[in-house]
């Protein structure tokens, strides 16, 4: 499978750094922004800087939750654009369903001044794939989600585990057993949302160069070898009894209570840990995700979002100014990185001196350098307009396989591929 | 104006609203069920949705879960409600007004609010585990999650049904019981020979309402378990919502809606066959 554009090469291609955004006191109006969790807080943190340039635009950020943003956005588009904000947050994985079913719901950003196509070189190419249909650009790239392991230094060392020696998933399982032993089984080594989500499967599959669909969005590939290995590993982790099962909220409760020693997520989870457990400062660190086999890929991507402007917005110009300030300037992106750990995809921002600084919360580790360093190794994966349907089927398949209802991972994924193919009308790739 | 037109004139506002907000959506969704709505604009395709539904494992899972709730939760709840109604009707009970209100109160609470509370209660670190001294992972276990849904529904609707049954109890003439007592019938015999048969139409009414409610069940599984783990608590209502508003496949969602309607029809016929003749 094709590799992403190597980050270094992309940097070299970007001749000019991000343009300075020109302020304009004549631009007036009020705009509303929909987003979720720390993403909403990060956008809010950008309002003061934005208002220095555009003092007469009033920005209101509403945190309505991730699922609700998606659901209400689709409902709004289905209703012909009613009840939508001026700026809409959208996950790259889920973006294509909007463009496919409601091509008129969002503003083509090439029709605004300056056209989005003039900003193309300021972001890595892969971030635009799901946001572009033909010549139209429906959203501006925001953050990306390079996957890493966030771990508790104190718990690891108490159990005598050195994270530098964890290179494969087998090493990770061995470490998990040591941690369980050292803590009387009180501390688990991870949280897997088996039955409610398939994030771990997606991260591991992506690492192995496999995903629900191929990158042309023309066939189902979920039963290919990389995905089989990923699903086997998820079951191995659960069977070993070293992970707890829980969703988003349970995971936050667990790391706050110190009952979980590692969180694997997209790097945007950094802000979630830091803002939920400020008292654990200095106790955390970061290492690369283990590979499926020695010497294998130790990088993946989970999540990553974009901002779109609904066609029903009455203040498109002001909305576009805000989007360009928050996502298109180093200042805007670094503000979000500093306060909430959102990993910029704006190339100029990845070279900001802040990225190279040691982070006190993370035991003075230079985590951003390390995290951004993995971006070049992330295999490409595409959500397509059928992402949610495939995901629902995979969540069930994973739970059934873990519960022992299939003889092996290949059989489980063959059944999933069959169902996804039936649900989407796409053929299963040979 | 002709005199015969007058009633229609009075009815016309209702008829207009009925046509706009009831008849048209019902017809529109029937038409949608024969269209592929995953392309823009939708195209006619008579088999795309109806051809899919019978082979769709997720639909069968949802149907199985809904039927499971029907055969476990509904009888359990109606039995509890009957016992509760008899107790509330007892002359021995003090502060009857208070108890009647207390058992009816859950219906007044917003579904979203109490769903959130139940999710917290059954959390792995929640109050239920603390009280039982267990570490059960209710929400993440297929059987546990279904148990939570059934407990929640029973908590909310038992009192409501009990109040309806109570009204039925009070309409049973007292002299029947007096006559039975003179004939030497025990309270147990009175309950089975007089109370239950007299309540038959009321119980049938509660049963019909509960079955319709279960077929439409959405809020509790959506908010407490999100239909999971896997599809363990996905009801037909949840599956319809997922297809309609998460996958934006209105055509297939309409097909599911019509499938639910057909099921309701089948259940109604069965009920009439079983209970309808005598009452």
Interface residues (C-beta under 8 A of the other chain):
Chain A: X70 X71 X74 X75 X78 X97 X100 X101 X102 X103 X194 X195 X196 X245 X246 X250 X253 X257 X385 X386 X388 X389 X392 X393 X395 X396 X398 X399 X400 X403 X419 X422 X423
Chain B: X37 X38 X39 X40 X52 X55 X56 X57 X58 X61 X123 X124 X125 X137 X140 X142 X226 X228 X229 X230 X231 X232 X242 X245 X246 X247 X248 X249 X250
